[in-house]
Amino acid sequence: MLPLAGMLFNVVAGLVVDKAQDLAEEHVEKMLDDILPDNAKKELDKIIKGDKSHVFENAKDALKGAVEGKLPVQMKDGNVMPIEMKVVLKFDPSTGSFDIRKQ
């Protein structure tokens, strides 16, 4: 079980990832800088770095990772929040092959 700060970070990351929300990553980063005292940011970064479910070492990088689909955002039931991304499907009718590329 994640500590309370880790769960709260998952909520914020989930909001940033959710395409239905109008919550930009840079606004959240600014709020972290404007609201959290330096010692609290250090503590949050320590929690992020200690979470072995990803490779990120601080909150800002983890938020960017969440937006890019590189950070699993765990729900309270243990499932991971689905990641929405845009892809381009290229079909070659002469060969019948498909090529899928992430935008």
Secondary structure as UniProt FT lines:
FT   HELIX           4..17
FT   TURN            19..20
FT   HELIX           25..35
FT   HELIX           38..50
FT   TURN            52..53
FT   HELIX           59..67
FT   TURN            68..69
FT   TURN            76..77
FT   STRAND          87..92
FT   TURN            93..96
FT   STRAND          97..102
//
